[in-house]
Amino acid sequence: MADPCLQIIFYEDRNFQGRSYECDTDCADMNPHFSRCNSIRVEGGCWVLYERPNYSGYQYVLTRGEYPEYQHWMGYNDTIRSCRTFSYTSGGPYRMRIYDRPDFQGQMMEFTDDCESVQDRFRSRDIYSCHIMEGYWTFYEHPTYKGRQYFMRPGEYRKFGDWGAMCATTGSFRRIIFYEDRNFGGRHHECMSDCADLHSFFNRCHSIRVESGCFMIYDRSNYMGHQYFLRRGEYSDYQHMMGMSDCVRSCRMIPMHHGSFRMRLYERSDMGGQMMELMDDCPNVMDRFHWSDIHSCNVMDGHWIMYDQANYRGRMYYMRPGEYRRYSDWGGMSPRIGSIRRIMDL
């Protein structure tokens, strides 16, 4: 029998408008009941919502209250496909242990209260395993209780995949959302990793939201054509901002890098001729090295962007660690490079 104290109401439109569906128990597949969810009213109980059926995908923990639009429950989109309740008892003990290695190995830290920054308290953001002894907890991907959520029931989590995480490092997720219309309207597609062909997900792209991290986007499939660097932020009409067409056909996630930066530039192909080493930004290659035709390059440390004009303007070329034996290896139309900048994930 359903608990009369448990009730949640899902609405298709914002501000509790449109079709609605009431639920008072766990539901593994809500797709038959509504097509989208833009507002929620929790009449009673505590709930975990999931963006995919069978309690998978993004998770959102909601307590009693009104949520007039999905941003209010930190939603990334209007998709809710399953939900489950959990029993919350105020005043009870809370205790868990986190570890920086799988299978409860390595450094251990015990928690009995809230922690708004794991990095500050634990001196590490890498949580590979966890043992929840008492109480219910929520992990967040960013400090101060922001970002993607993971609802943790009492039990053993021997690896980060057991609680649905894609990696062990808190705050390391990258997410970019492509929208077909300006101002984040129309169909959209979310991406958290490299994608060599985006054509099947949308026909055109007029706005982009980078939720976290840095990305390179390309106007042709397989990371070819014009390249554009995007860091965290909102690009409501990025064609006017960046002079790009509405064609986005592939994207590449730029990994986080905390170490040193080092690359070598050569005036001849196959690492031949005069060589210059670079460890910091260079706004004008000609002024610094007295030549601007770079025919080959060896990126030893860090991720970089080369520009075909001075002062970080013009066509961009994303440079990952590795050897580039000729300028065509980085997609260049000519060897002329005007400036070079490190990709700093600030």
C-alpha atoms as a printed R data frame, in Angstrom:
    type eleno elety resid chain resno      x      y       z
1   ATOM     1    CA   MET     A     1  0.000  0.000   0.000
2   ATOM     2    CA   ALA     A     2  1.297  3.457  -0.912
3   ATOM     3    CA   ASP     A     3  2.387  5.754   1.890
4   ATOM     4    CA   PRO     A     4 -0.110  8.660   2.090
5   ATOM     5    CA   CYS     A     5  2.701 10.961   3.233
6   ATOM     6    CA   LEU     A     6  4.574 10.502  -0.056
7   ATOM     7    CA   GLN     A     7  3.520 12.491  -3.085
8   ATOM     8    CA   ILE     A     8  5.273 14.220  -5.978
9   ATOM     9    CA   ILE     A     9  3.632 15.940  -8.944
10  ATOM    10    CA   PHE     A    10  5.389 16.377 -12.299
11  ATOM    11    CA   TYR     A    11  4.282 19.119 -14.715
12  ATOM    12    CA   GLU     A    12  5.174 19.331 -18.398
13  ATOM    13    CA   ASP     A    13  5.444 23.155 -18.404
14  ATOM    14    CA   ARG     A    14  7.055 25.719 -16.137
15  ATOM    15    CA   ASN     A    15  5.244 27.158 -13.107
16  ATOM    16    CA   PHE     A    16  3.139 24.020 -12.608
17  ATOM    17    CA   GLN     A    17  1.315 24.303 -15.923
18  ATOM    18    CA   GLY     A    18  0.437 21.795 -18.645
19  ATOM    19    CA   ARG     A    19 -0.223 18.100 -18.210
20  ATOM    20    CA   SER     A    20  0.643 16.687 -14.789
21  ATOM    21    CA   TYR     A    21  1.318 13.303 -13.245
22  ATOM    22    CA   GLU     A    22  1.094 12.404  -9.545
23  ATOM    23    CA   CYS     A    23  3.279  9.707  -8.029
24  ATOM    24    CA   ASP     A    24  3.396  8.235  -4.522
25  ATOM    25    CA   THR     A    25  5.860  5.373  -4.965
26  ATOM    26    CA   ASP     A    26  8.922  4.286  -6.937
27  ATOM    27    CA   CYS     A    27  8.525  4.312 -10.716
28  ATOM    28    CA   ALA     A    28 11.154  2.749 -12.998
29  ATOM    29    CA   ASP     A    29  9.761  4.162 -16.269
30  ATOM    30    CA   MET     A    30  7.789  7.398 -16.387
31  ATOM    31    CA   ASN     A    31  7.925  7.823 -20.158
32  ATOM    32    CA   PRO     A    32  4.260  6.770 -20.688
33  ATOM    33    CA   HIS     A    33  3.017  9.448 -18.280
34  ATOM    34    CA   PHE     A    34  4.589 12.644 -19.698
35  ATOM    35    CA   SER     A    35  6.991 13.672 -22.467
36  ATOM    36    CA   ARG     A    36  8.882 16.390 -20.605
37  ATOM    37    CA   CYS     A    37  9.151 17.884 -17.114
38  ATOM    38    CA   ASN     A    38  9.673 21.588 -16.468
39  ATOM    39    CA   SER     A    39  8.310 21.994 -12.930
40  ATOM    40    CA   ILE     A    40  7.727 19.797  -9.881
41  ATOM    41    CA   ARG     A    41  5.807 20.059  -6.641
42  ATOM    42    CA   VAL     A    42  6.899 17.724  -3.821
43  ATOM    43    CA   GLU     A    43  3.909 17.434  -1.488
44  ATOM    44    CA   GLY     A    44  5.575 14.997   0.877
45  ATOM    45    CA   GLY     A    45  8.600 12.769   1.303
46  ATOM    46    CA   CYS     A    46 12.121 12.763  -0.115
47  ATOM    47    CA   TRP     A    47 12.769 11.727  -3.705
48  ATOM    48    CA   VAL     A    48 15.577 10.940  -6.119
49  ATOM    49    CA   LEU     A    49 14.792 11.708  -9.770
50  ATOM    50    CA   TYR     A    50 16.671 10.254 -12.739
51  ATOM    51    CA   GLU     A    51 16.894 11.403 -16.327
52  ATOM    52    CA   ARG     A    52 16.762  7.838 -17.681
53  ATOM    53    CA   PRO     A    53 14.543  4.820 -16.939
54  ATOM    54    CA   ASN     A    54 15.556  2.189 -14.369
55  ATOM    55    CA   TYR     A    55 17.141  4.751 -12.051
56  ATOM    56    CA   SER     A    56 20.085  5.703 -14.237
57  ATOM    57    CA   GLY     A    57 21.516  8.901 -15.725
58  ATOM    58    CA   TYR     A    58 21.626 12.275 -13.984
59  ATOM    59    CA   GLN     A    59 20.289 12.236 -10.435
60  ATOM    60    CA   TYR     A    60 18.443 14.958  -8.538
61  ATOM    61    CA   VAL     A    61 17.617 14.833  -4.819
62  ATOM    62    CA   LEU     A    62 14.415 16.722  -3.936
63  ATOM    63    CA   THR     A    63 12.744 17.369  -0.588
64  ATOM    64    CA   ARG     A    64  9.345 18.884   0.114
65  ATOM    65    CA   GLY     A    65  8.807 22.150  -1.738
66  ATOM    66    CA   GLU     A    66  8.008 23.769  -5.075
67  ATOM    67    CA   TYR     A    67 10.354 23.785  -8.078
68  ATOM    68    CA   PRO     A    68  8.825 26.081 -10.756
69  ATOM    69    CA   GLU     A    69 11.468 25.276 -13.404
70  ATOM    70    CA   TYR     A    70 14.120 22.611 -13.832
71  ATOM    71    CA   GLN     A    71 17.027 24.953 -12.990
72  ATOM    72    CA   HIS     A    72 15.591 25.068  -9.448
73  ATOM    73    CA   TRP     A    73 16.497 21.403  -8.910
74  ATOM    74    CA   MET     A    74 19.807 21.948 -10.777
75  ATOM    75    CA   GLY     A    75 18.460 20.101 -13.798
76  ATOM    76    CA   TYR     A    76 20.473 19.997 -17.004
77  ATOM    77    CA   ASN     A    77 17.396 19.473 -19.182
78  ATOM    78    CA   ASP     A    78 13.646 18.829 -19.008
79  ATOM    79    CA   THR     A    79 13.970 15.044 -19.019
80  ATOM    80    CA   ILE     A    80 12.844 12.938 -16.029
81  ATOM    81    CA   ARG     A    81 12.311  9.226 -16.698
82  ATOM    82    CA   SER     A    82 12.267  7.476 -13.287
83  ATOM    83    CA   CYS     A    83 11.986  8.299  -9.594
84  ATOM    84    CA   ARG     A    84 12.322  6.614  -6.207
85  ATOM    85    CA   THR     A    85 11.670  7.574  -2.618
86  ATOM    86    CA   PHE     A    86 13.920  7.263   0.397
87  ATOM    87    CA   SER     A    87 13.261  7.456   4.103
88  ATOM    88    CA   TYR     A    88 14.776 10.470   5.792
89  ATOM    89    CA   THR     A    89 15.112 10.560   9.582
90  ATOM    90    CA   SER     A    90 16.290 13.846  11.030
91  ATOM    91    CA   GLY     A    91 18.560 13.744  14.047
92  ATOM    92    CA   GLY     A    92 20.007 10.306  13.350
93  ATOM    93    CA   PRO     A    93 23.743  9.595  13.145
94  ATOM    94    CA   TYR     A    94 25.668 10.026   9.870
95  ATOM    95    CA   ARG     A    95 28.950  8.306   9.087
96  ATOM    96    CA   MET     A    96 30.851  7.436   5.942
97  ATOM    97    CA   ARG     A    97 34.406  6.757   4.826
98  ATOM    98    CA   ILE     A    98 35.923  7.777   1.505
99  ATOM    99    CA   TYR     A    99 39.117  6.366  -0.017
100 ATOM   100    CA   ASP     A   100 41.512  7.529  -2.716
101 ATOM   101    CA   ARG     A   101 41.904  4.007  -4.155
102 ATOM   102    CA   PRO     A   102 39.396  1.335  -5.267
103 ATOM   103    CA   ASP     A   103 38.285 -1.418  -2.863
104 ATOM   104    CA   PHE     A   104 38.722  0.781   0.226
105 ATOM   105    CA   GLN     A   105 42.466  1.136  -0.221
106 ATOM   106    CA   GLY     A   106 44.828  4.088   0.121
107 ATOM   107    CA   GLN     A   107 44.173  7.193   2.183
108 ATOM   108    CA   MET     A   108 40.911  7.145   4.158
109 ATOM   109    CA   MET     A   109 38.868 10.031   5.507
110 ATOM   110    CA   GLU     A   110 35.800  9.676   7.737
111 ATOM   111    CA   PHE     A   111 32.873 12.102   7.619
112 ATOM   112    CA   THR     A   112 30.059 12.592  10.098
113 ATOM   113    CA   ASP     A   113 28.837 15.982   8.853
114 ATOM   114    CA   ASP     A   114 28.510 18.059   5.672
115 ATOM   115    CA   CYS     A   115 31.543 18.978   3.592
116 ATOM   116    CA   GLU     A   116 31.244 21.877   1.140
117 ATOM   117    CA   SER     A   117 34.718 21.351  -0.389
118 ATOM   118    CA   VAL     A   118 36.295 17.891  -0.527
119 ATOM   119    CA   GLN     A   119 39.513 19.380  -1.906
120 ATOM   120    CA   ASP     A   120 39.984 21.721   1.067
121 ATOM   121    CA   ARG     A   121 39.166 19.085   3.668
122 ATOM   122    CA   PHE     A   122 40.472 15.860   2.164
123 ATOM   123    CA   ARG     A   123 43.427 17.411   0.267
124 ATOM   124    CA   SER     A   124 42.356 15.358  -2.738
125 ATOM   125    CA   ARG     A   125 39.399 15.327  -5.119
126 ATOM   126    CA   ASP     A   126 39.896 11.704  -6.198
127 ATOM   127    CA   ILE     A   127 37.365  9.428  -4.473
128 ATOM   128    CA   TYR     A   128 37.651  5.884  -5.799
129 ATOM   129    CA   SER     A   129 35.595  4.020  -3.207
130 ATOM   130    CA   CYS     A   130 33.247  4.788  -0.363
131 ATOM   131    CA   HIS     A   131 31.573  3.052   2.568
132 ATOM   132    CA   ILE     A   132 28.336  4.590   3.828
133 ATOM   133    CA   MET     A   133 27.779  3.263   7.350
134 ATOM   134    CA   GLU     A   134 24.891  5.450   8.517
135 ATOM   135    CA   GLY     A   135 22.524  7.940   6.929
136 ATOM   136    CA   TYR     A   136 21.834  9.076   3.385
137 ATOM   137    CA   TRP     A   137 24.292 11.348   1.591
138 ATOM   138    CA   THR     A   138 24.599 13.251  -1.676
139 ATOM   139    CA   PHE     A   139 27.862 13.715  -3.575
140 ATOM   140    CA   TYR     A   140 28.196 16.793  -5.807
141 ATOM   141    CA   GLU     A   141 30.661 17.195  -8.651
142 ATOM   142    CA   HIS     A   142 31.528 20.800  -7.684
143 ATOM   143    CA   PRO     A   143 32.251 22.479  -4.329
144 ATOM   144    CA   THR     A   144 29.474 24.267  -2.392
145 ATOM   145    CA   TYR     A   145 26.913 21.643  -3.402
146 ATOM   146    CA   LYS     A   146 26.744 22.375  -7.110
147 ATOM   147    CA   GLY     A   147 26.835 20.308 -10.270
148 ATOM   148    CA   ARG     A   148 25.931 16.707 -10.928
149 ATOM   149    CA   GLN     A   149 24.563 14.794  -7.923
150 ATOM   150    CA   TYR     A   150 24.975 11.209  -6.698
151 ATOM   151    CA   PHE     A   151 22.557  9.883  -4.093
152 ATOM   152    CA   MET     A   152 24.321  7.523  -1.689
153 ATOM   153    CA   ARG     A   153 22.404  4.953   0.367
154 ATOM   154    CA   PRO     A   154 24.059  2.936   3.161
155 ATOM   155    CA   GLY     A   155 26.323  0.294   1.663
156 ATOM   156    CA   GLU     A   156 29.709 -0.371   0.088
157 ATOM   157    CA   TYR     A   157 30.797  1.316  -3.145
158 ATOM   158    CA   ARG     A   158 33.993 -0.418  -4.215
159 ATOM   159    CA   LYS     A   159 34.628  1.817  -7.260
160 ATOM   160    CA   PHE     A   160 33.307  5.183  -8.438
161 ATOM   161    CA   GLY     A   161 31.190  3.536 -11.132
162 ATOM   162    CA   ASP     A   162 29.110  1.921  -8.378
163 ATOM   163    CA   TRP     A   163 27.525  5.294  -7.601
164 ATOM   164    CA   GLY     A   164 27.156  6.239 -11.288
165 ATOM   165    CA   ALA     A   165 30.209  8.475 -11.677
166 ATOM   166    CA   MET     A   166 32.176  8.574 -14.925
167 ATOM   167    CA   CYS     A   167 35.465  9.321 -13.188
168 ATOM   168    CA   ALA     A   168 36.899  9.555  -9.683
169 ATOM   169    CA   THR     A   169 37.818 13.228  -9.647
170 ATOM   170    CA   THR     A   170 35.234 15.537  -8.143
171 ATOM   171    CA   GLY     A   171 34.686 18.565 -10.344
172 ATOM   172    CA   SER     A   172 36.431 17.119 -13.409
173 ATOM   173    CA   PHE     A   173 33.364 16.570 -15.571
174 ATOM   174    CA   ARG     A   174 33.177 18.362 -18.897
175 ATOM   175    CA   ARG     A   175 29.834 19.152 -20.458
176 ATOM   176    CA   ILE     A   176 28.816 21.083 -23.568
177 ATOM   177    CA   ILE     A   177 25.267 21.566 -24.871
178 ATOM   178    CA   PHE     A   178 24.495 22.394 -28.510
179 ATOM   179    CA   TYR     A   179 21.186 24.120 -29.370
180 ATOM   180    CA   GLU     A   180 19.622 24.371 -32.819
181 ATOM   181    CA   ASP     A   181 18.237 27.884 -32.231
182 ATOM   182    CA   ARG     A   182 19.612 31.098 -30.791
183 ATOM   183    CA   ASN     A   183 19.300 31.851 -27.071
184 ATOM   184    CA   PHE     A   184 19.377 28.127 -26.186
185 ATOM   185    CA   GLY     A   185 16.145 27.247 -27.932
186 ATOM   186    CA   GLY     A   186 15.065 24.333 -30.084
187 ATOM   187    CA   ARG     A   187 16.400 20.814 -30.018
188 ATOM   188    CA   HIS     A   188 19.599 20.286 -28.070
189 ATOM   189    CA   HIS     A   189 22.301 17.682 -27.570
190 ATOM   190    CA   GLU     A   190 24.602 17.256 -24.571
191 ATOM   191    CA   CYS     A   191 28.130 15.943 -24.878
192 ATOM   192    CA   MET     A   192 30.699 15.034 -22.208
193 ATOM   193    CA   SER     A   193 33.489 13.596 -24.353
194 ATOM   194    CA   ASP     A   194 34.943 13.597 -27.863
195 ATOM   195    CA   CYS     A   195 32.449 13.103 -30.692
196 ATOM   196    CA   ALA     A   196 33.700 12.625 -34.259
197 ATOM   197    CA   ASP     A   197 30.286 13.070 -35.912
198 ATOM   198    CA   LEU     A   198 27.518 15.236 -34.418
199 ATOM   199    CA   HIS     A   199 25.437 15.401 -37.587
200 ATOM   200    CA   SER     A   200 22.994 12.700 -36.460
201 ATOM   201    CA   PHE     A   201 22.110 14.646 -33.278
202 ATOM   202    CA   PHE     A   202 21.135 18.033 -34.764
203 ATOM   203    CA   ASN     A   203 20.886 19.742 -38.152
204 ATOM   204    CA   ARG     A   204 22.220 23.161 -37.243
205 ATOM   205    CA   CYS     A   205 23.708 24.949 -34.237
206 ATOM   206    CA   HIS     A   206 23.035 28.574 -33.318
207 ATOM   207    CA   SER     A   207 23.880 28.648 -29.592
208 ATOM   208    CA   ILE     A   208 26.090 26.705 -27.199
209 ATOM   209    CA   ARG     A   209 26.322 26.412 -23.438
210 ATOM   210    CA   VAL     A   210 29.560 25.047 -21.943
211 ATOM   211    CA   GLU     A   211 28.579 23.856 -18.456
212 ATOM   212    CA   SER     A   212 32.138 22.963 -17.445
213 ATOM   213    CA   GLY     A   213 35.548 22.438 -18.964
214 ATOM   214    CA   CYS     A   214 37.011 23.462 -22.310
215 ATOM   215    CA   PHE     A   215 36.175 22.164 -25.786
216 ATOM   216    CA   MET     A   216 37.264 22.560 -29.391
217 ATOM   217    CA   ILE     A   217 34.452 22.459 -31.929
218 ATOM   218    CA   TYR     A   218 34.889 21.820 -35.657
219 ATOM   219    CA   ASP     A   219 32.742 22.623 -38.688
220 ATOM   220    CA   ARG     A   220 33.503 19.248 -40.292
221 ATOM   221    CA   SER     A   221 33.348 15.665 -39.049
222 ATOM   222    CA   ASN     A   222 36.388 13.819 -37.677
223 ATOM   223    CA   TYR     A   223 37.852 16.999 -36.113
224 ATOM   224    CA   MET     A   224 38.505 18.714 -39.427
225 ATOM   225    CA   GLY     A   225 37.817 22.145 -40.892
226 ATOM   226    CA   HIS     A   226 37.706 25.397 -38.952
227 ATOM   227    CA   GLN     A   227 38.354 25.046 -35.229
228 ATOM   228    CA   TYR     A   228 36.911 27.130 -32.389
229 ATOM   229    CA   PHE     A   229 37.923 27.116 -28.729
230 ATOM   230    CA   LEU     A   230 35.160 27.391 -26.113
231 ATOM   231    CA   ARG     A   231 35.583 27.563 -22.353
232 ATOM   232    CA   ARG     A   232 32.887 27.538 -19.684
233 ATOM   233    CA   GLY     A   233 30.182 30.060 -20.469
234 ATOM   234    CA   GLU     A   234 27.085 30.828 -22.528
235 ATOM   235    CA   TYR     A   235 27.216 31.566 -26.248
236 ATOM   236    CA   SER     A   236 23.679 32.666 -27.076
237 ATOM   237    CA   ASP     A   237 24.497 33.547 -30.702
238 ATOM   238    CA   TYR     A   238 28.014 32.330 -31.202
239 ATOM   239    CA   GLN     A   239 28.047 32.884 -34.983
240 ATOM   240    CA   HIS     A   240 28.015 36.655 -34.431
241 ATOM   241    CA   MET     A   241 30.455 36.344 -31.550
242 ATOM   242    CA   MET     A   242 32.958 34.135 -33.372
243 ATOM   243    CA   GLY     A   243 32.180 34.489 -37.063
244 ATOM   244    CA   MET     A   244 31.286 30.823 -37.470
245 ATOM   245    CA   SER     A   245 28.593 29.207 -39.585
246 ATOM   246    CA   ASP     A   246 25.777 27.116 -38.120
247 ATOM   247    CA   CYS     A   247 27.645 23.908 -38.954
248 ATOM   248    CA   VAL     A   248 29.082 22.055 -35.969
249 ATOM   249    CA   ARG     A   249 30.037 18.546 -36.961
250 ATOM   250    CA   SER     A   250 32.478 17.341 -34.291
251 ATOM   251    CA   CYS     A   251 33.842 18.358 -30.907
252 ATOM   252    CA   ARG     A   252 36.805 17.418 -28.790
253 ATOM   253    CA   MET     A   253 37.073 17.647 -25.012
254 ATOM   254    CA   ILE     A   254 40.277 19.272 -23.756
255 ATOM   255    CA   PRO     A   255 41.595 17.390 -20.710
256 ATOM   256    CA   MET     A   256 42.475 19.208 -17.517
257 ATOM   257    CA   HIS     A   257 46.206 19.884 -17.231
258 ATOM   258    CA   HIS     A   258 47.887 21.117 -14.021
259 ATOM   259    CA   GLY     A   259 51.542 20.593 -14.902
260 ATOM   260    CA   SER     A   260 54.132 22.475 -16.911
261 ATOM   261    CA   PHE     A   261 53.835 23.624 -20.530
262 ATOM   262    CA   ARG     A   262 56.523 23.026 -23.143
263 ATOM   263    CA   MET     A   263 56.643 22.865 -26.926
264 ATOM   264    CA   ARG     A   264 59.313 23.138 -29.630
265 ATOM   265    CA   LEU     A   265 58.799 24.933 -32.921
266 ATOM   266    CA   TYR     A   266 60.820 24.222 -36.070
267 ATOM   267    CA   GLU     A   267 61.272 26.232 -39.255
268 ATOM   268    CA   ARG     A   268 61.479 23.096 -41.406
269 ATOM   269    CA   SER     A   269 59.391 19.934 -41.768
270 ATOM   270    CA   ASP     A   270 60.262 16.768 -39.808
271 ATOM   271    CA   MET     A   271 61.702 18.760 -36.887
272 ATOM   272    CA   GLY     A   272 64.411 20.281 -39.049
273 ATOM   273    CA   GLY     A   273 66.045 23.683 -39.243
274 ATOM   274    CA   GLN     A   274 66.106 26.281 -36.492
275 ATOM   275    CA   MET     A   275 64.334 25.305 -33.271
276 ATOM   276    CA   MET     A   276 62.752 27.509 -30.615
277 ATOM   277    CA   GLU     A   277 61.322 26.293 -27.307
278 ATOM   278    CA   LEU     A   278 58.206 27.811 -25.769
279 ATOM   279    CA   MET     A   279 56.962 27.468 -22.179
280 ATOM   280    CA   ASP     A   280 54.513 30.366 -21.923
281 ATOM   281    CA   ASP     A   281 52.108 32.385 -24.049
282 ATOM   282    CA   CYS     A   282 53.428 34.171 -27.106
283 ATOM   283    CA   PRO     A   283 51.263 37.034 -28.455
284 ATOM   284    CA   ASN     A   284 53.540 37.656 -31.443
285 ATOM   285    CA   VAL     A   285 55.670 34.874 -32.908
286 ATOM   286    CA   MET     A   286 57.500 37.199 -35.343
287 ATOM   287    CA   ASP     A   287 58.562 39.649 -32.636
288 ATOM   288    CA   ARG     A   288 59.792 36.882 -30.364
289 ATOM   289    CA   PHE     A   289 61.482 34.443 -32.750
290 ATOM   290    CA   HIS     A   290 62.065 36.674 -35.808
291 ATOM   291    CA   TRP     A   291 60.328 34.156 -38.049
292 ATOM   292    CA   SER     A   292 56.687 33.105 -38.299
293 ATOM   293    CA   ASP     A   293 56.666 30.146 -40.698
294 ATOM   294    CA   ILE     A   294 56.428 27.040 -38.495
295 ATOM   295    CA   HIS     A   295 56.677 23.836 -40.523
296 ATOM   296    CA   SER     A   296 56.744 21.292 -37.660
297 ATOM   297    CA   CYS     A   297 56.177 21.162 -33.927
298 ATOM   298    CA   ASN     A   298 56.686 18.893 -30.921
299 ATOM   299    CA   VAL     A   299 54.293 19.464 -28.012
300 ATOM   300    CA   MET     A   300 55.899 17.883 -24.953
301 ATOM   301    CA   ASP     A   301 53.676 19.168 -22.119
302 ATOM   302    CA   GLY     A   302 50.272 20.775 -21.913
303 ATOM   303    CA   HIS     A   303 47.614 21.720 -24.429
304 ATOM   304    CA   TRP     A   304 47.986 24.766 -26.679
305 ATOM   305    CA   ILE     A   305 46.216 26.817 -29.351
306 ATOM   306    CA   MET     A   306 48.079 28.309 -32.304
307 ATOM   307    CA   TYR     A   307 46.579 31.270 -34.194
308 ATOM   308    CA   ASP     A   308 47.409 32.357 -37.725
309 ATOM   309    CA   GLN     A   309 47.459 36.025 -36.630
310 ATOM   310    CA   ALA     A   310 49.182 37.921 -33.832
311 ATOM   311    CA   ASN     A   311 47.469 38.681 -30.498
312 ATOM   312    CA   TYR     A   312 45.450 35.465 -30.499
313 ATOM   313    CA   ARG     A   313 43.321 36.281 -33.508
314 ATOM   314    CA   GLY     A   314 42.386 34.487 -36.678
315 ATOM   315    CA   ARG     A   315 42.136 30.809 -37.427
316 ATOM   316    CA   MET     A   316 42.809 28.450 -34.506
317 ATOM   317    CA   TYR     A   317 44.650 25.127 -34.279
318 ATOM   318    CA   TYR     A   318 44.344 22.919 -31.212
319 ATOM   319    CA   MET     A   319 47.663 21.275 -30.299
320 ATOM   320    CA   ARG     A   320 47.646 18.191 -28.081
321 ATOM   321    CA   PRO     A   321 50.880 16.582 -26.830
322 ATOM   322    CA   GLY     A   322 52.609 14.819 -29.712
323 ATOM   323    CA   GLU     A   323 54.710 15.339 -32.827
324 ATOM   324    CA   TYR     A   324 53.453 17.340 -35.807
325 ATOM   325    CA   ARG     A   325 55.908 16.679 -38.635
326 ATOM   326    CA   ARG     A   326 54.321 19.149 -41.067
327 ATOM   327    CA   TYR     A   327 51.833 22.006 -40.716
328 ATOM   328    CA   SER     A   328 49.041 19.994 -42.347
329 ATOM   329    CA   ASP     A   329 49.179 17.638 -39.328
330 ATOM   330    CA   TRP     A   330 47.510 20.337 -37.217
331 ATOM   331    CA   GLY     A   331 45.114 21.323 -40.016
332 ATOM   332    CA   GLY     A   332 47.065 24.347 -41.204
333 ATOM   333    CA   MET     A   333 46.565 25.729 -44.707
334 ATOM   334    CA   SER     A   334 50.018 27.322 -44.568
335 ATOM   335    CA   PRO     A   335 52.954 27.364 -42.113
336 ATOM   336    CA   ARG     A   336 52.240 30.959 -41.044
337 ATOM   337    CA   ILE     A   337 51.575 31.251 -37.272
338 ATOM   338    CA   GLY     A   338 51.041 34.629 -35.592
339 ATOM   339    CA   SER     A   339 50.571 33.756 -31.892
340 ATOM   340    CA   ILE     A   340 50.433 30.803 -29.486
341 ATOM   341    CA   ARG     A   341 48.600 30.424 -26.198
342 ATOM   342    CA   ARG     A   342 48.450 27.801 -23.454
343 ATOM   343    CA   ILE     A   343 45.030 26.354 -22.582
344 ATOM   344    CA   MET     A   344 44.660 27.120 -18.915
345 ATOM   345    CA   ASP     A   345 41.561 25.520 -17.356
346 ATOM   346    CA   LEU     A   346 40.786 28.250 -14.826
